[in-house]
Amino acid sequence: MKDLLLFSAPWMQTFGQCWFNDSEINRLLSNQHFNAVIGYGFTDNPQPNGVIIVTDSRIQSAEAFNEQALSWDLRARPETWKRWLIEGFRLERMGYVLANRELIFEVGDYRKMLHTPRLASAFLRSFELMQKVPTQFPQPLNYAAA
């Protein structure tokens, strides 16, 4: 399979298929009555690039962002997403990642997610599933010093 541009519609669809077919994430979310529209994108964009829609703990679709009302909106710089998709994302680094704004929740209560073990585990599993998608990473932008 050809590498797909991170968070493009084809990338999101492939990620959605991985999620749909993964027994682990489905087991973690079962009986959680989890409903969400989760956006994924980059910190320099005004809106996310892609979304997944989860209804009653099952993924319904994964697609390009199209003005959907978001429950969660996860943002990071392109080079940060690249590092996580190559090296993995670990929960024990979450405090550091949030404090240093490597991962920004534009929308959503990450504290609630972290205090619900099955949701926290599903969150980590979603990163593992992202690693299964053949990914082409966007070139890092020339960030101006803040």
C-alpha positions as CSV (number, residue, x, y, z in Angstrom):
1,M,0.0,0.0,0.0
2,K,1.2,3.5,-0.9
3,D,2.0,5.9,2.0
4,L,-1.0,8.2,2.7
5,L,-0.7,11.8,3.7
6,L,-1.2,12.0,7.5
7,F,-4.9,12.9,8.3
8,S,-5.9,13.1,4.6
9,A,-9.3,11.5,3.8
10,P,-7.6,8.3,2.5
11,W,-5.4,8.2,5.7
12,M,-8.4,8.7,7.9
13,Q,-10.4,6.0,6.1
14,T,-7.5,3.5,6.5
15,F,-7.2,4.5,10.2
16,G,-11.0,4.0,10.6
17,Q,-10.7,0.5,9.1
18,C,-7.9,-0.4,11.5
19,W,-10.1,0.9,14.4
20,F,-13.2,-0.9,13.2
21,N,-11.3,-4.3,12.8
22,D,-9.4,-4.0,16.1
23,S,-10.8,-6.2,18.8
24,E,-8.8,-4.5,21.6
25,I,-10.1,-1.0,21.1
26,N,-13.6,-2.3,20.6
27,R,-13.3,-4.3,23.9
28,L,-12.0,-1.3,25.8
29,L,-14.9,0.9,24.6
30,S,-17.6,-1.7,25.0
31,N,-20.2,-0.8,27.6
32,Q,-18.7,2.7,27.9
33,H,-21.6,4.3,25.9
34,F,-18.9,6.4,24.3
35,N,-20.1,8.9,21.6
36,A,-17.6,11.3,20.1
37,V,-16.5,13.2,17.0
38,I,-12.7,13.3,17.4
39,G,-10.7,15.7,15.3
40,Y,-7.0,15.2,14.4
41,G,-4.8,17.9,13.0
42,F,-1.9,20.3,13.3
43,T,-1.3,23.1,15.7
44,D,-0.9,25.7,12.9
45,N,-4.2,25.0,11.2
46,P,-7.4,26.7,12.3
47,Q,-9.4,23.4,12.1
48,P,-8.5,19.7,12.2
49,N,-7.7,17.8,9.0
50,G,-9.7,14.6,9.8
51,V,-12.3,13.2,12.1
52,I,-13.5,9.9,13.4
53,I,-17.1,9.5,14.5
54,V,-17.8,7.0,17.3
55,T,-21.4,6.2,18.2
56,D,-22.2,3.9,21.1
57,S,-18.6,2.9,21.4
58,R,-18.3,1.8,17.7
59,I,-16.6,3.7,14.9
60,Q,-19.1,4.8,12.4
61,S,-16.9,6.8,10.0
62,A,-13.5,8.3,9.5
63,E,-13.2,11.1,7.0
64,A,-11.9,14.6,6.2
65,F,-13.1,17.3,8.6
66,N,-16.2,19.0,7.2
67,E,-17.3,21.4,9.9
68,Q,-18.6,18.6,12.2
69,A,-19.2,19.7,15.8
70,L,-16.2,18.2,17.7
71,S,-16.2,16.4,21.1
72,W,-12.4,16.1,21.0
73,D,-9.8,17.9,18.9
74,L,-6.2,16.7,19.1
75,R,-3.5,18.9,17.7
76,A,0.3,18.6,17.4
77,R,3.1,19.8,15.1
78,P,3.8,17.6,12.1
79,E,7.2,16.5,13.5
80,T,5.6,15.5,16.8
81,W,3.0,13.4,15.1
82,K,5.8,11.8,13.1
83,R,7.7,11.0,16.3
84,W,4.7,9.4,17.9
85,L,3.8,7.4,14.9
86,I,7.3,6.0,14.6
87,E,8.3,5.7,18.2
88,G,4.9,5.3,19.9
89,F,3.0,7.3,22.4
90,R,3.2,6.4,26.1
91,L,0.8,7.4,28.8
92,E,3.5,8.0,31.4
93,R,4.7,10.9,29.2
94,M,1.2,12.5,29.0
95,G,1.9,15.0,31.8
96,Y,5.1,16.2,30.0
97,V,3.4,16.2,26.6
98,L,0.5,18.3,27.9
99,A,2.6,20.7,30.0
100,N,4.9,21.4,27.0
101,R,2.0,21.7,24.6
102,E,3.2,18.9,22.4
103,L,-0.3,17.7,22.3
104,I,-3.1,20.2,22.5
105,F,-6.7,19.4,23.2
106,E,-8.4,22.2,21.4
107,V,-11.7,20.6,22.5
108,G,-12.3,17.8,25.0
109,D,-11.6,17.1,28.7
110,Y,-8.4,15.0,28.7
111,R,-8.6,14.8,32.5
112,K,-11.8,12.9,32.4
113,M,-10.4,10.6,29.8
114,L,-7.2,10.0,31.9
115,H,-9.3,9.2,35.0
116,T,-11.4,6.6,33.1
117,P,-9.0,3.6,32.7
118,R,-10.8,2.0,29.7
119,L,-10.9,5.4,27.9
120,A,-7.2,6.1,28.7
121,S,-6.3,2.6,27.4
122,A,-8.4,3.2,24.2
123,F,-6.7,6.5,23.7
124,L,-3.3,4.8,23.8
125,R,-4.6,2.0,21.5
126,S,-5.7,4.6,19.0
127,F,-2.0,5.7,18.7
128,E,-0.9,2.1,18.2
129,L,-3.5,1.8,15.4
130,M,-2.3,5.0,13.7
131,Q,1.1,3.3,13.5
132,K,-0.4,0.6,11.3
133,V,-1.3,3.1,8.6
134,P,1.4,3.6,5.9
135,T,2.0,7.3,6.4
136,Q,3.6,10.1,4.5
137,F,4.3,13.0,6.8
138,P,3.8,16.6,5.9
139,Q,7.0,18.8,5.8
140,P,7.5,20.7,9.1
141,L,6.5,24.3,8.7
142,N,8.9,27.1,9.5
143,Y,7.6,28.1,12.9
144,A,8.3,31.7,13.9
145,A,9.7,32.1,17.4
146,A,7.0,32.8,19.9
